[in-house]
């Protein structure tokens, strides 16, 4: 599973912001062709993004593209253009996914391109059909909550405290874990690295999510730190796996560490800590 601890979303039409984003310490940059680009600039933004993605992957952040929704007038051209890009394109984010068919259409249109897919869940229909969506295609490697559109569709206020979304977050997390893909928190509609933003980040990390989208560079550092295990947590995870491996080698039926009995459930948590820390 690729690390997406901190994911920066930038307009696909703004070369200056894109160039700045590519120089930042962030796991992934999403070039947005949807909400961040007005209708009259869709074609120009797509051309710019395709130009940027013409080559192979570089040493900077991974590059993803948020295409326009499958039912929009621009989706067919988005997918046809992205299918011609180089390996610099790591992933395509499909917004407003409402069924498995939405992802299968994107999968088919990308053809032989190795890019993965991410599903942005922004509607009640997307939540209702989430299990089918998560099993739609082997390309899918992440699902992302889109709070703004989901709040509008549900009739909720846009700036609710994070715990008021716990039922939706739990639904997303369980579906992601069942499918073996990443669960990523969507952006909050503030650009500040303030206590509200940090509280939301801590909440979703403690909830079990793998990372978070941000919309301003000021939010990157905290998000990276929040979703990166501490050195102490990494050392404990290694000790746990080492103790279990040692017990297996010796044919012991159980293992213990620091007075705690160890089992496979604890091993799963330890492996996840190391994956987050090491990027595997």
Buried (B, 14 or more C-beta within 10 A) or exposed (E): BBBBBBBBBBBBBBBEBBEBBBEBEBBBBBBBBBBBBEEEBBEEBBEBBBEBBEEEEEEBBBBBBBBBBBEBEBBEBBBEBBBEBEBBBBBBBBBBBBBBBBBBBBBEBBEEBEBBBBBBBBBEBBBEBBBEBBBBBEBBBBBBBBBBBBBEBEEBEEEEEBEEBEEBBEBBBBBBBEBEBBBBBBBBEBBEBEEBBBEBBEBBBEBBBBBBBBBBBEBBBBBBBBBBBEEEBBEBBBBBBEBBEEBEEEEEEEBEBEEEEBEEEBBEEBBBBBBBBEEE
